[in-house]
Amino acid sequence: MSYWFEQLAALSDARYPALMAVLQEQHGFSRAHANAVVQWHRGSTSTRRFEGPDHFLDGLRPDQATTARAVVAAIEQRHPHLELVMAWNQPMLRLGRDYVFGLSVSTRHLTLNPWSAAVLERFRERLTTSGYRVNKHTFVVPLDWEIDADLLGDLVAARLAEVA
């Protein structure tokens, strides 16, 4: 996250809409994730909206919750030592203090984040040939996504190797 806070700090005089635009338009952040980062950067102490991952997931539409829960379950099945937490008002899986995988939920899709541009780049061809939209640090899957547990497990294994 320090990278993103440095990027926002470089725009010291920018107002909220400009900071949001930089993260969303230039870096592929979802609106929710961009808002959380901008609010944290600006020192907000009231941005925490969820008591935990279950509270977040329980508040989603059924189609959103089903896919989000399936993504988390597929990762936890292969990597049961990861901890599911809320960070920046989004569910994240982490190992100790290292974030390993995150997701954000939008109206028509999920944005998945392996927390590493290098890991994403390593899997770019596999992701694009599978039809996923790949952004700079994330990739997008539809809400009716048939979970690719092998892909998720491989992404997480690559990220874990990076933080080891």
N, C-alpha and C positions, 0 to 999 in steps of 0.2 A: 504494500500500500504506500510505502514511502515514495515510490516512483510517481504515483498519481498525485500525491500531495505536493511533490516538487513541481509537477507540471502545472498544477493550479496555483502554486505560489509564484510561478513565473508570470502569471496573469494577475498580479496583485491588485490592479485597479479595476478588474473586470467585475461586472455585476452578475448576480445569480443566473440570469438567462444565458449569458455568454459562457459561463463556466459549464452549464448543463450542455450547451451546444457543442463545446469542445469534446466533452466525454462521449456524447451520443453520436455526433456526426463524424468526428475524426477518429474515434477509438471504438465504436460499436457497442458502447454501454447501453443497457436497457434504461428506460427512464427511472425506474425504481433504484437501480444500482447507482446511476449517476447522481440522483438526488441524495442518496445516503452518503456518498463520498463528498459531495459539495457541502452538505450540511455539517459533516464531521470536520471538514477543512475550515469551515467558517466558525467552528467552535460551538455548535449547537449542543445543548445538553438534554434536549427533549426529543431526540430523533428515534429513540427506542420505542418501537410500536408493538413488539411481540414478546411474550414471556418465554418462548422457546419454539423449536421447530414444529412441534405438534400444534401449537396455537396458530402459527403461520399457515400450516397445511390445512387445518380445520376451517380456516377462513376462505379457502379457495373454492371456486366452482368445482363440481364433481369431476369434470373432464380434466381440469388443470391439476387437481389434487391426485387423481389416479396416476397420471403420467409422472408427476413430480415424485410421488411416493415410490413408484416403480423404478425410477432412476436411482434414488437413494438405496432402495432394497437391493438392486443389482450390484451396486458398488459395495454395500455392506456385506453381502453374501461372499464376495471374493476377498474383501479386505475388512474383516470384522473388528480389527483393532482400531479403526478410525472412529473419531468422535463426531457426532452430528451436533452442530451448534448454530446459533444465529449470529451473523456478523453483517453489519450494514443492512440490517433488516432483511437478510436473505439467508436461506439455509446453506451451510457450508460444512464440508467434511474436513477434519484436520487431524494431524498427528502431532501431539504436543502443541507447540505454538505455530507450526507450519500448516498453512492452508493447502489442501490437496485438490479439492474439487468443490465447485459451487454451482448454484443454479439460481436463475431468476425466472419469474413467471410473468408472461404477458398475455394479452387477450387471446392470441391465436398460436402462440409458440412458447417454448422454453429456450432460454439462453443458457448454455452450459459452459463452464469455465474450468479448465484444468490447471489454473493458476500458474501457467508458464507459457510464455510466447515460444520458447524453444520446443516444448512438448507439442504445442499446437502445430508448429511448423513441421515437426517430424511426422505428424499424422495428417498433414494438410491434404495430400493426395488421396489417402484413404477416406477422409471426410468428404472431399469434393466429389470423388467418384461415387460415393454413396448418396450424393444429392443434397448434402447439408450445406447451408450458407456458412462460410467461414469468415469471421471478422479478424481483426488484429489479435485479439486475446480470447475470443470466445467463438462458439459455433451455435447454430440455431437448429432446433428440431421442432416439428409440428406437434400439436397437442395430442394427436392420435398416433404418435410415434410407436412403432413396434420396437420395444427396447432392444438395443444391441448390447447385451451384457458383455460380450467379448470386447467390443470397442471400449466401453466404459472401463472395464477391468484393465485393459491395456493402457489406456490413458492414465489411470490412477497409478498403475505400476511404474510407468515412466516418470511420473511426477515424484513418486516415493523414492525412486532411484536418484533423482535430482537432489532431494533434500537429505538423503542419507549421508 
